[in-house]
Amino acid sequence: MPELVYSQNRERQRLAERSDRELLCLLKADDELALGELVARKTRALLQVTARIVRDEEEARDVVQVAFLKIWESRAKYDTRWSPNTWIYRIATNLAIDHWRSRRSRDQASEPVRFHLLRASESHPTGAMAELKEAEVERIFVELAAELTEKQRLIFLLRETEGLASAEVAEIAGCEESTVRNHLFNARKILRQKLVERYPEYARLAVAGRESLPPPAVEPER
């Protein structure tokens, strides 16, 4: 028994040095230890993105557990030409969206708007946005996010709050990069319009904050 434990520990150390793609290849060969390494490596990031979709940390944990089960069940379908991160994110976000749909009538999740407002607050710390209470932010983003379609919300979340490249977002959302840009443009436009209409004092500060920031980095052509 001690020798077996030592052997497993040594194998786990070797797996920790493997790339994500190598781990998925081992997964295809039914290596359960490779799955364990993926769980250790990806859980935190997946919890973050799924929690923003379902807007509940406990439910996000359930979604992530199911996602890893789905990854195991779908291991034979993984193509090494695919980005490992994109493939894993797509499985997790699709499950999160399905979960969100199942209780949409009870809870209109709109976390991206909250982060959008909080970033505006941070960019203008001396203004009224800096004094905006958490409960007020919560109320505003719940209200405004109802104006976004499901696809707009997902793309806004992945691009704006997760910082994924447009190509990755397109893969996860199952659409073209041009469609990602269109959805992102429309989501920003809708949120900006609704913020101006309903909360003009915050909108002015958000614009002032953006103008004080350096121009955004241009995503390199691939």
Secondary structure, DSSP 8 states (H G I E B T S, - for coil): -HHHHHHHHHHHHHHHTS-HHHHHHHHHTT-HHHHHHHHHHHHHHHHHHHHHHHS-HHHHHHHHHHHHHHHHHTGGG--TTS-HHHHHHHHHHHHHHHHHHHTTTT----HHHHHHHHHHHHHSTTSGGGG--HHHHHHHHHHHHTTS-HHHHHHHIIIIIS---HHHHHHHHTS-HHHHHHHHHHHHHHHHHHHHHH-HHHHHHHHHHHHTS---------
